[in-house]
Amino acid sequence: MTYQHGCDILMLSELAMYPFDQGFKVHGSRMAEALTRQGLNVRIASIEPTPPPEVPKSAPEVPPWLKQMLIAWPNSSPLDESRLITGWSGRLLGLRQKLADHQGIDRSAFAGAMRLVEQWRPRLVIGLGQHSPMMLRAIRHHEPDVSVIWYAADELVSFQLSCLRCESWRALGKRLYGAVLYAALENAFVRGLDAAIGVSPRDAKLLKRIAGPRRVAMIRNGVDLQTFAPAADRHPAEQSVIFWGRMDFEPNIDAMMWFTSHVWPLLRGTCPRATLRIVGKNPTPQVQNLEGYEGVRVTGTVEDVREEAKRAMVVVLPMRCGGGIKNKLLEAAAMGLPIVASPHAVSGLSIEKSQQAMLIPRGADAWTDAILRLWHDPSLRQMLGRNARTWVEREHDWSNAARQLMAFSGLVAAKQTLRLRAA
């Protein structure tokens, strides 16, 4: 079968793609922008409108470059919904239906993906977010000429298990249940898809082992090097540190709870005027209560994190759990800021000790010493900032990531063509 392609790549998401408050929104949108700059026709559709209705009118508008790629999610018909369920057929049909119901999936909404593929006839469909494989599996069944890739980024099972070591035994049952659930989701919907993409070697390896797509690629996240650039008017406050991220996200909450309990008292004991700013939307009550610590400020949502970052002397990323690559780390590096990060925060990155792009301490005492060194050594701060910017320019430019995806998706398409001819 041959047809006229309406676009080269169609990206599908359950949730709105803006604001950029979740990792998949950042890497999905920025990858789409980079692919467009490579000359490809890319379209993005989300079931939830972009931006979602609850975003305040005072919030920044959707960037023009993203708005140009957005297309509306269509209403589906009973036939579309029937085709979605038919696309889940096989010996695991019952399990797939139960998992979809357990996750609260609106089948009629997800069925709109079938209509989008018919309307746009893409060469490649990329699914964003943890539930997108439910759409991809149905597309793979009905549209054998279209390649489908799950842009997974983080592997879901390992994310759940990584949080176990940061929690009490009381959370064991909840975490194991989450790991089993995500293992079932990946096996039921991802196994047999054309490909999946992880953002670190570990995530890619686990995706291959647990989810079982035909192929797996490791493509590290990029960062917007123009938006996140060193500030000419940077005048940081003395003895200040900053952390930013969505503050209802478990790894971020855990990072700040550990830092304020184990490192911050040691720093304040040495430097009573030290300040810590915790920046990010939706701070939980647990995070808000951290303002009870001397020198700690929880800001909530801010208009521009760059303005907050340039007023801090040091960026801290004391992550102990989670997966993938931390976008906040790449943003801080792109701004040329001195960074202190945990070994977990830099896992999956191409950082070698000889590059001296950031300090990577282990344990509360080492963390305290690293931050004190940076507070009192301007030349060390400048050197780390320069090295971090050089490193991120070399390793995390979105244009490089887009070229990797183009090469990988070409291999996927070739494999698919050979498979069809063989059939």
PERA-V470883 format. One record per helix or strand of 3 or more residues. SS is the DSSP state (~ for helix, > for strand). FROM is the first residue (numbers start at 1). TO is the last residue. Records with the same first field share a line. If there is no record, write none. Layout:
BEGIN
SS: FROM-TO  FROM-TO
END
This chain:
BEGIN
>: 9-13  42-46  124-128  147-153  195-198  215-218  240-244  275-279  296-300  314-317  339-341
~: 23-37  64-67  78-86  93-102  107-110  112-120  133-142  156-162  164-166  169-189  201-211  250-270  285-292  305-309  327-334  353-355  364-376  378-395  398-422
END
